[in-house]
Amino acid sequence: MVDPITVNTNAGETLLRFRDDVVHDEPAVTLDAFLGQTNATAVRLEAGDDARELLDHLGQIALVEISFPTFRDGRGYSAARILREAGFEGELRAAGDVLVDQIPHMRRCGFDSFAPEKPIDGPTLTKLLALYPQPYQKAADARVPVWKLRHG
Amino acid sequence: MYVYDEYDQSIVDARVEEFRDQVNRRLSGAMTEDQFKPLRLMNGLYLQLHAYMLRVAVPYGTLDSRQMRMLGHIARKYDRGYGHFTTRQNIQYNWIKLADAPDILAELATVQMHAIQTSGNCIRNISSDQFAGAAADEVADPRPWAELLRQWSTFHPEFTYLPRKFKIAVIAADEDRAAMRLHDIGIQLLERDGVLGAKIFVGGGMGRTPMIAHEVKDFITADHLMSYLEACLRVYNRYGRRDNIYKARIKILLHEIGVDAYREQVEAEFAAIRDLGIDPPLAELERITAMFGGPDFATDAPDTVDRSDPDFAVWLDQNVAAHKQPGHAIVTISLKPIGGIPGDASADQIDLMADLAARYGHDELRVTHAQNIVLPHVRKADLHSIWTALRDAGLAEANLDLISDIIACPGLDYCSLANARSIPLAQKIGERFAGRQRELGELKLKISGCINACGHHHAGHIGILGVDKKGTENYQLLLGGSGAEDVSLGKITGPGFDEDGVVDAIERVTDRYVELREGGERFLDTYRRVGMQPFKEAIYG
């Protein structure tokens, strides 16, 4: 999906989603709370939480929300890739200080949903997402790296 | 040399467009300075004391004459007619207008250059040996590996908001001309059972807490280099400290958890990702390597040089190094004229160096981490003509690796972080020792104007650190550092000095060295043999 769908949730959040399934309606719980029970399906990871603790439970999780307390805190990028590399196919949401210039990188790391604190300018985002014709490296998205284009 | 294909060019062109848009959003007020700062930094644009400073990348320090001329053109058109070559083999311009920055990047893109990731908390310009491809002691040319790393690290989606900046160096010889073990990651290429691979060192760096990198991986082959480095970076990105900017470099993480624990975590991460298809095929390294095949050297070039001109002979002995090809030589052009600003070159000098490379040097130039310029492939028969042209342009200072070949940061004359001036001190030292520097032999002197250590003072045989002492500039003296294969960190001598006092102290140190040295000992060798005490006595009485 190239352009996001904007969704207003019951909780009053505006989501930018790059998936067309129905928004998961169960509020996310903390990692500790998730690990302490058996039937939660939505988890929120704080920036310092270890995403690998979820790997044994990915089958039951529909939504992982990863917090960005400030846009400078890049831990969430690694958390997202770890989850995607392990095969997680549910919604992966970046929440907090998410800015328009960060979203293209976040998309590459596997995020397909965004809950920014401040509104994102749609035309700017569309332009940025289409800016780079191809990436240099393989990541968690489907984009084909330059070396693959060169060598097949 | 590496030549962009359509993919490389389209990425650099896209970057120009992206940055132009970001500058426009900043100028229109759509973005705050706080939001703009990390974006402009990722493009090498700093706000200094007087103006914006733009740092242009020179990947692994390699340029051709057309690129060098572009650097002169930018100095002339957008700056005050000069540029400053840096310790990361880059060039920076100190008087840039924000509104001009996108145009400068657009001009650079026409010669396959950019300013991508020359600052910011991301993977910085990959540095390498300035004698790569010309040195007799290398197992391979390290630059194809450095180019592979350049591409991998460019806009890496996971590692653009690291805890702190991240510097990588690649060398392929036992002699370390790139201060490899003072990098966040240092890579040494070596051959084992006929296969080229890399030894990986992690956790070196200077700054306020200098550390020497630890060996973390004994040998990794090219087919898994990227996935291994991703593992190294991912552990850092997840667990490096973010609570304190001064403790955020990877060296602190290794120091706090220990090299063995770090290695274990990296190996676990590597096991998880090594088969995910992150690594480019070996054909990509081969494609790049083919472009670094090097020029076709004349096989019948005369190997003797006429030394009858005494001034030329002095320069020849000091600034010219052996080349792997008989009849050829490596020239280092000193950007450290006595009384000048270390690393600065005027637009005219930049053009002249470009002309010499085109005419005599197979069209190649290098920038060194010691802020000089190298012509890596010249015929010995042309050395006298080259020297004559350099002399006429004020570029023939015969001081490579001598006490006046000083690395100095911009200091309080330009930098908003500095506590003290570096440039005037470098000038005074050069003037004081100009007459006897050859007698003192190899003596690497490095000056930083604050504890961030941009002037590499920890790695100086003699290091100087400028500090602020109750509102006046004060200089601390360090002895015994080295950034080479015999890497070590300098130790402080004792109480600091004012500007003239520190020059006097250096003179007392060098006088004592001359009394104590045995045989052909360098200052550093004597210091290591006799220790600090005799020098302390000489300085403080």
Interface residues (C-beta under 8 A of the other chain):
Chain A: D50 F71 R72 D73 G74 R75 Y77 S78 A79 R81 E85 L99 D101 Q102 P104 H105 M106 R108 C109 D121 T124 K127 L128 L131 Y132 P133 Q134 P135 Y136 Q137 K138 A139 P145 V146 W147 K148 L149 R150 H151
Chain B: D5 Y7 D8 S10 I11 A14 E17 E18 D21 Q22 R25 A30 Q35 P38 L39 N121 Q151 W152 T154 F155 H156 P157 E158 F159 T160 Y161 L162 P163 M226 R234 N237 R238 R242 A272 I273 L276 G277 I278 P280 P281 A283 E284 R287
